[in-house]
């Protein structure tokens, strides 16, 4: 990389606070949020194999996943500026041999990446239908938040095409669309298996849901204990542990044994 770490105008270099990882970001296009960290630390990751991350943005999820697995990771992003940023983030962290960024549309990803070739698909998609609210004037931020390039149905269809039978699909989304998510997953033969609600504070409604499904799995959904993000004026200990690299996955009370059993059941 160049002496300035390849930064372009309007970009900055942030510390991911774990495993000496850094990330190039810009408020002009996209900055990762808590959602991405939660998804990367929630999903059941194969030790080896192949992982695809859809709607990768600046590549933060595959970079975080690289700390949990030796699997090959392919990340798909449709916006050229974000795909370029993701490529530079991979290079910056010395992960070019493990992570490949694909600049393209997830709706056609199976044509180049292949049908049923992945053990795990992760996705942090746009949350809002185009009809909900006013779109931002910034096209990059609008596309990250609204379904301009892909709908929820498009995302689930792409996941189903890419993941192998018995493989997993992990998604972070909003609880308000949970009925659509579960219905869409089952439509595309993705059976929900693990789910966890994220609440900003004790007594407040959940504003994030993490859900993991298995391709052609049998019906059996495990609802994990809720995660309460804030305890007073600080993050809860579970979040602090994953943020600062003391833990590589979320570990809610009583969930470790069930998650381990699930991973063993699926052959990971």
C-alpha positions in Angstrom: 0.0 0.0 0.0 1.0 3.6 -0.4 2.5 5.5 2.7 -1.0 7.0 3.3 -2.5 3.4 3.3 -4.1 4.1 -0.1 -6.6 6.6 1.4 -8.6 8.6 -1.1 -10.2 12.0 -0.5 -12.9 11.8 2.2 -11.6 8.5 3.6 -10.2 7.7 7.0 -8.5 4.7 8.6 -10.2 3.2 11.6 -9.0 0.5 14.1 -11.3 -2.6 14.3 -10.0 -3.1 17.8 -9.3 -6.8 17.3 -6.5 -8.9 15.8 -4.7 -5.7 14.7 -7.2 -5.2 11.9 -7.9 -1.8 10.3 -10.5 -0.6 7.9 -10.8 2.2 5.4 -14.1 4.1 5.7 -15.9 7.2 4.5 -18.9 9.0 5.7 -19.6 9.9 2.1 -20.4 6.3 1.2 -20.7 3.8 4.0 -19.5 3.2 7.6 -20.1 -0.2 9.1 -22.3 -0.4 12.2 -23.0 -2.7 15.1 -25.1 -4.9 12.9 -22.0 -6.1 10.9 -20.1 -6.9 14.0 -23.0 -8.8 15.5 -23.5 -10.9 12.3 -19.8 -11.8 12.0 -19.8 -12.9 15.6 -23.2 -14.7 15.5 -23.0 -17.0 12.5 -21.8 -20.6 12.7 -18.6 -20.6 10.8 -17.0 -23.7 9.2 -13.3 -24.2 10.1 -12.6 -24.7 6.3 -14.6 -24.6 3.2 -16.1 -21.7 1.3 -18.0 -18.7 2.6 -19.8 -15.9 0.6 -20.7 -12.5 2.0 -23.4 -10.6 0.1 -23.9 -6.9 0.2 -20.4 -6.7 1.6 -20.0 -2.9 1.5 -16.5 -2.0 2.5 -15.7 -5.7 3.4 -15.9 -5.5 7.2 -17.8 -8.8 7.6 -15.4 -11.0 5.6 -12.4 -9.3 7.4 -13.9 -10.1 10.8 -14.8 -13.6 9.7 -11.2 -14.2 8.8 -10.4 -14.3 12.5 -12.7 -17.3 13.0 -11.9 -19.5 10.1 -9.4 -20.7 7.5 -12.2 -20.9 4.8 -12.0 -19.2 1.5 -14.2 -16.1 1.5 -15.8 -14.4 -1.5 -17.5 -11.1 -1.0 -20.0 -9.5 -3.4 -20.7 -5.8 -3.7 -22.6 -4.0 -6.5 -21.4 -0.4 -5.9 -18.1 0.2 -7.6 -16.8 2.7 -5.0 -17.5 0.3 -2.1 -16.1 -2.7 -4.0 -12.9 -0.7 -4.6 -12.8 0.2 -0.9 -13.4 -3.4 0.1 -10.5 -4.5 -2.1 -8.2 -2.0 -0.5 -9.3 -3.1 3.0 -8.4 -6.7 2.1 -5.0 -5.7 0.9 -4.4 -3.4 3.8 -5.0 -6.3 6.2 -2.9 -8.8 4.3 -5.9 -11.0 3.5 -5.7 -11.1 -0.3 -5.0 -14.8 -0.4 -8.1 -15.6 1.7 -10.7 -13.0 0.7 -11.8 -12.2 -2.9 -14.0 -9.2 -3.6 -16.4 -9.5 -6.5 -17.8 -6.3 -8.0 -21.2 -7.5 -9.2 -24.9 -8.0 -8.7 -25.9 -10.7 -6.2 -28.8 -11.7 -8.4 -26.3 -13.0 -10.9 -23.7 -14.2 -8.5 -24.4 -17.9 -9.0 -23.5 -17.5 -12.7 -19.9 -16.9 -11.9 -19.6 -18.4 -8.3 -21.6 -21.5 -9.0 -24.7 -23.2 -7.6 -24.6 -24.8 -4.1 -20.8 -24.3 -3.7 -20.8 -22.5 -0.3 -20.9 -23.8 3.2 -22.0 -20.4 4.7 -23.6 -17.3 3.3 -23.7 -14.1 5.4 -25.7 -11.0 4.4 -26.3 -7.6 5.9 -28.9 -6.4 3.3 -30.7 -3.1 2.9 -33.4 -3.0 5.5 -36.0 -0.6 4.0 -38.3 -1.1 1.0 -38.0 1.8 -1.5 -41.6 2.9 -0.6 -40.8 3.5 3.1 -39.7 7.0 3.8 -37.7 9.5 1.8 -34.6 8.3 0.1 -31.3 10.0 1.0 -29.9 12.3 -1.7 -26.5 10.5 -1.3 -27.0 7.5 -3.6 -24.4 5.3 -1.8 -26.1 5.7 1.6 -29.6 5.3 0.0 -28.5 2.0 -1.6 -27.1 0.7 1.7 -30.4 1.4 3.5 -33.1 1.0 0.9 -33.8 -1.9 -1.5 -32.7 0.0 -4.6 -30.5 -2.8 -6.1 -32.1 -5.8 -4.5 -35.2 -6.8 -2.5 -35.4 -9.1 0.4 -36.7 -11.8 -2.0 -33.8 -11.2 -4.3 -31.3 -11.6 -1.4 -32.9 -14.9 -0.1 -33.1 -16.3 -3.7 -29.4 -15.6 -4.2 -28.5 -17.2 -0.8 -30.5 -20.3 -1.7 -28.7 -20.6 -5.1 -25.2 -20.2 -3.6 -25.4 -22.3 -0.5 -25.1 -26.1 -0.5 -27.6 -28.5 1.0 -27.0 -28.5 4.7 -25.1 -25.2 4.5 -26.0 -22.2 6.5 -27.4 -18.7 5.7 -26.9 -16.0 8.4 -28.7 -12.6 8.1 -29.0 -9.5 10.2 -32.2 -7.5 9.7 -34.9 -5.6 11.4 -37.5 -7.4 13.6 -40.3 -5.5 11.8 -39.7 -7.6 8.8 -39.3 -11.0 10.6 -42.5 -12.5 9.1 -41.3 -11.7 5.6 -37.8 -13.1 6.4 -39.0 -16.4 7.7 -41.6 -16.8 5.0 -39.0 -15.9 2.3 -36.5 -18.3 3.8 -38.9 -21.2 3.7 -40.0 -20.3 0.2 -36.3 -20.8 -0.9 -35.8 -24.0 1.2 -33.9 -22.2 3.9 -35.1 -23.5 7.3 -34.6 -21.0 10.2 -32.6 -22.7 13.0 -31.2 -20.0 15.3 -32.5 -16.6 16.1 -31.5 -13.8 18.5 -33.1 -10.5 19.2 -30.9 -7.4 20.0 -32.3 -4.7 22.3 -30.8 -1.3 22.8 -31.5 -1.3 26.5 -33.4 -3.2 29.1 -37.1 -2.7 28.7 -36.9 -1.4 25.1 -38.1 -3.2 22.0 -35.7 -5.2 19.9 -34.3 -3.2 16.9 -32.1 -5.9 15.4 -32.6 -9.6 14.7 -30.0 -12.2 13.9 -31.2 -15.3 12.1 -29.5 -18.4 10.8 -31.0 -21.0 8.5 -30.0 -24.3 7.0 -30.6 -25.2 3.3 -33.1 -28.1 3.3 -33.0 -28.4 7.1 -35.7 -29.9 9.2 -38.0 -27.5 11.1 -36.5 -26.7 14.5 -35.9 -23.1 15.6 -33.8 -22.2 18.7 -34.6 -18.8 20.1 -31.4 -17.7 21.9 -31.5 -15.3 24.9 -31.8 -11.6 24.0 -28.8 -9.4 23.9 -29.1 -6.1 25.7 -26.6 -3.8 24.1 -26.2 -1.1 26.8 -25.7 -1.5 30.5 -25.9 2.0 31.8 -23.6 4.1 29.7 -21.4 1.3 28.4 -21.7 -1.8 26.1 -22.6 -5.0 27.8 -19.7 -7.3 28.6 -20.6 -9.8 25.9 -20.2 -7.0 23.2 -17.1 -5.7 24.7 -15.5 -9.1 24.6 -16.1 -9.5 20.8 -15.2 -5.9 20.0 -11.9 -6.1 21.7 -11.0 -9.6 20.5 -11.4 -11.4 23.9 -14.0 -13.6 22.2 -14.5 -14.5 18.5 -18.2 -15.2 18.8 -21.2 -14.0 20.7 -21.8 -16.4 23.7 -25.2 -15.8 25.4 -25.9 -17.7 28.6 -26.9 -21.3 27.9 -26.4 -20.9 24.1 -22.8 -22.3 23.8 -23.8 -26.0 24.2 -26.8 -25.7 21.8 -24.7 -23.9 19.2 -21.9 -26.5 19.6 -24.4 -29.3 19.2 -25.9 -27.7 16.1 -22.5 -27.3 14.5 -21.7 -30.9 15.2 -25.0 -32.0 13.8 -24.3 -30.2 10.6 -20.9 -31.7 10.2 -18.7 -28.6 10.9 
